[in-house]
Amino acid sequence: MAKLYLDKDLKRGLEKTVLKLVEEVGELSEAVLLQNKNKITEEIVDIIAWTLSIANILEINVEEDFMKKYPNSYPKCKKNPCSCDSI
């Protein structure tokens, strides 16, 4: 993502990039209400892309930080699969 879009992301800036993410979340909500799986899939991918753009602007290594937080078990119960009572 950084190779493709970082220059544009930096020019757009963090605030406008976050607004694009929020827009995509709204589109996902609409797709869920319509129960349109293809559109839901498209919006989830867009949300991931905009989230990665935000991470790139902030120089966050998502893969590394994700594995720190979710190291093959859930942080709360430390189990795989998660066995927490709450949803």
C-alpha positions in Angstrom: 0.0 0.0 0.0 2.8 2.4 0.9 4.5 1.9 -2.5 1.2 2.6 -4.3 -0.3 5.4 -2.3 2.0 6.9 0.4 2.8 10.0 -1.6 -0.9 10.7 -2.2 -1.8 9.8 1.4 0.8 12.3 2.7 -0.5 15.0 0.5 -4.1 14.3 1.5 -3.1 14.3 5.2 -4.2 12.3 8.2 -7.5 14.1 8.9 -8.8 13.7 5.3 -7.7 10.1 5.2 -9.6 9.4 8.4 -12.6 11.0 6.8 -12.3 8.6 3.9 -12.2 5.7 6.3 -15.3 6.9 8.0 -17.1 7.2 4.7 -16.2 3.6 3.9 -17.6 2.5 7.2 -20.8 4.2 6.4 -20.9 2.4 3.0 -20.3 -0.9 4.8 -23.3 -0.2 7.1 -25.5 0.4 4.1 -24.3 -2.8 2.4 -25.0 -4.8 5.6 -28.5 -3.3 5.8 -29.0 -4.4 2.2 -27.5 -7.8 3.0 -25.4 -7.5 -0.2 -22.5 -9.8 0.3 -20.5 -8.6 -2.7 -20.9 -5.0 -1.6 -20.0 -5.9 2.0 -16.8 -7.6 0.7 -15.9 -4.6 -1.4 -16.4 -2.2 1.6 -14.4 -4.4 4.0 -11.5 -4.3 1.6 -11.8 -0.6 1.2 -11.8 -0.2 5.0 -8.7 -2.2 5.3 -7.0 -0.2 2.5 -7.9 3.2 4.2 -6.8 1.8 7.6 -3.4 0.8 6.1 -3.1 4.3 4.5 -3.6 5.8 8.0 -1.0 3.5 9.4 1.5 4.4 6.6 1.0 8.1 7.2 1.8 7.5 10.9 4.6 5.0 10.1 2.9 2.2 12.0 3.9 -1.3 11.1 0.5 -3.0 11.2 1.7 -6.5 10.7 4.3 -6.3 13.5 1.9 -4.5 15.9 -1.0 -6.9 15.1 1.2 -9.9 15.9 2.2 -8.3 19.2 -1.4 -7.7 20.2 -2.7 -11.1 18.8 0.2 -13.6 19.1 -1.9 -16.6 18.1 -4.1 -16.2 21.1 -6.6 -13.6 22.4 -4.9 -11.2 24.8 -7.7 -11.4 27.5 -8.1 -15.2 27.9 -4.8 -16.1 26.3 -6.5 -19.0 24.5 -6.9 -20.1 20.9 -9.7 -20.1 20.0 -10.9 -17.3 22.3 -12.9 -18.6 25.3 -14.1 -15.3 26.8 -17.7 -15.1 27.9 -18.4 -11.7 26.3 -18.9 -11.1 22.6 
